[in-house]
Amino acid sequence: MMSKFIMYLKDEEGQTSTEYILLVAVVAAVIFKFRDILDDKLTGLVEKVFGTAESKLGDF
């Protein structure tokens, strides 16, 4: 009985999809946790890029 349990634990078949699901869940949890900070930083970055583009186009 114990040997079958150990063989079951060593069996790696089918673990890849479970690992990917857990990885996606962890990444989603981190994104939801820090979404306000990410939103502020991404908004600032986009505004900076478009502000620079507008100033360069205004020079023409």
N, C-alpha and C positions, 0 to 999 in steps of 0.2 A: 504494500500500500504506500509506504513512504517513498519507495523508488519511483512509483508512478507519479507521485506529487512532485518530486524533484525533476523528473523528465518533463512534466507539464510546465514547470517554471522555466526550464531551459529552452523550451520550444519557442522559437522566434517567429513562427509563421503567423501572419495576421496582425502583427503588432504595428506594422508601418502605418496603416490607416488610423489606428487608435492614437498613435504618437502624433500624427499630423493634426488630428482633431484637437488634441490637448494643446498643441502648439498654437493653433489658431485661436483657441479659447483664451490662452494666456495673453496673446498679442491683443485680442479684442478687449480683454479686461484692462490692460495697460492703457490702451487708447481711450477707453471710456473714463478711466481714472484721471488722465491728464488731458482730456479734450479741451478744457478751457485754456490751458497754457498753450497747447498746440494751435488752437484757433487764433489766439492773440499773436503768436509768432508767425504763423502763416499769413495772417492778414497784414501784419507789418511788412513781411517780405514782399508780398504782392503789391502793396502800396508803394514800396520803395522802388520796385522794378518798373511799375507803370509811371511813377513820378519821374524817374530817370529817363524813361522813353519819351515822355511828354516834353521834358526840358530839351532833350536832344532833337526832337522833331520841331520844337519851337525855334531852334537855332537856324533851321533851314529857311 
